[in-house]
């Protein structure tokens, strides 16, 4: 069973990213939303590297572009795919279930 993991909290303020990592399966996907996109402003963060390593490629690593831009950050992030809200809805349909991490 595949899971779409949406991380909505900053890695600095909560444990959503590390909690997600503990349940992440090889065919799952991760979407950074809301405050979760702030982690992309520090691409060398260990947790981001762990997510990339666990999933093996950038094929299942996403962030909501509007959430990143709203926080004044560049949307050119290596290894992560920028998506819009329509694509986020599509992803919900592609996976068996979804979890949101706060």
N, C-alpha and C positions, 0 to 999 in steps of 0.2 A: 504494500500500500504506500503510495507516494504522498508526500506532504509539502505544501507551500508554507514556508516559515516567513512571517512578516515581523520584522524587528522595528519596533516603534520607539524604543528608548535609546538614549545615549549610552555608549559603552562606559562613560565616565560616571554616570549617576546610578545606573542599575545593572543588574546581572543578566538582562535579557539575551545578550549575545552569547555569553558563556552557557547559559541554560539551553539555548537553542542548539549550540554545538554538541551538547551532551545527548541530544535526541535526534540529531541530523543523520538521515540515511543517505546512501550513495546516489539514489535517484531523486532526492528531494531538491528543492530550490529555496533560495533565500532572496527576499525583497526587503531592502531598507526603505522605511517610510518615516514620515514625521521626524522626530528627533534622532532616529536611527541613522539618518543620512549624514549626521555630523561626524560619524566615524570616518567617512570618506575624506574629510579634510586632513586626516593624518593617515595616509595610505600605508605607512609602515607599522601600524598597530598590530600587535601579535594576534589579536582575535580575528582581524581581517585576513591575515595570512593563514590562520588555522581554518577559517571557513573555505578559503580558496583551495588549500591543500586537501581538505576533507572531500570537497566536491570534485576535485580533479581538473576542472576547467572553468572558464567563465560562462559556459553555456547555461548555467543555472544560478547566476549571480546577477541580481537586478537592483536598481534603485529608481524611485519615482523622481523624474527630472524636476517637476514643478516644486517638489518639497526641497530639493537641493538648491535650486535657483532662488527660492523664497528666503533662504538663509544666506544668500550672498556668495554661494560657492560655485566654482566652475563645474560644468557637467561633463568634462572630458576626463573620465576616470578609467585608467587602464584595468582591464580584466573584469569590469562590471558593465552591464548593459543598462542604458537609460531607457525607461519606459514611461508611458503616459497612463492615465487612469483607465482608458479603454483596454490597454494591454494587461493591466492588473486584473481587470474583470475576466479577460480571456484566460489568464493564468489560473484563476480560481476554478475555471471549468476544466482545465487540463489536469489538475491534480485531484487525488481522491479526497483529500481533506486539507484544511488550512489551520494554522495556529498563529496567533499574534502574541508576540513577546513584548511586555512592557517593563 
